[in-house]
Amino acid sequence: MDYLISEGYPGAARNFAQEAQLKPSTGIESIQERLVIRNAIHSGDIQSAILNINELNPQILEQNSGLHFALLRLQLIELVRGCMSDPQSDITSALNFATAHLAPKAPLNPEFLEDLEKTLALLIFPADSLTAPLAELLDPALRKSVAIQVNEAILSYEGARKEARLRMLIQLRAWSETHAREGKRSIPANLELGLGLNTNRESAHHLHHLLNGDDDGLVS
């Protein structure tokens, strides 16, 4: 249940609670707020994501300068992306945004300055001749990476665990099994997952169904 709530699967969490006859957690309803923010970041609407984060809890970005800068840089990248799509477009809006929102923060951290310079370099080189480090800035994977950081930050400020207990238990189980086999301990070739199902395949299928029964997960 913790895993499903932390990673953003409200439908699967409700199904699990119903199947296991558990009282629905209040955390299930809060997933929707994180989904809205995640979807905004994935679609490139960074301004809406920032507004929703601040509405949820202003301290999340106020006390996490690295995350705030990452979001602002991503917003700048989206402005630059718009400029690159039309060679005749005016880059003034991108430059003004960088000057107003990123330039004041850049001197506070060498990494911020390097990231800002790299992002502004997108305005200099043609889109079809970008080096790999610059091309990566336009890859949708960067949006997903920032979205994951935002989700973790929200969970942290909500007092939730960054890693759900289920994931931690699975990691511990895998570690224990690996060390047992390396130590030549006598253990079965196949160990059940302990979910009350008959086979590992059935357990895996059941967990996959829970995680993918609804297209609402925060992890892509």
Secondary structure, 3 states (H helix, E strand, C coil): CHHHHHHCCHHHHHHHHHHCCCCCCCHHHHHHHHHHHHHHHHCCCHHHHHHHHHHHCCHHHHCCHHHHHHHHHHHHHHHHHHHHHCCCCCCHHHHHHHHHHHCCCHHHCHHHHHHHHHHHHHHCCCHHHCCHHHHHHHCHHHHHHHHHHHHHHHHHHCCCCCCCHHHHHHHHHHHHHHHHHHCCCCCCCCCCCCCCCCCHHHHHHHHHHHHHCCCCCCCC
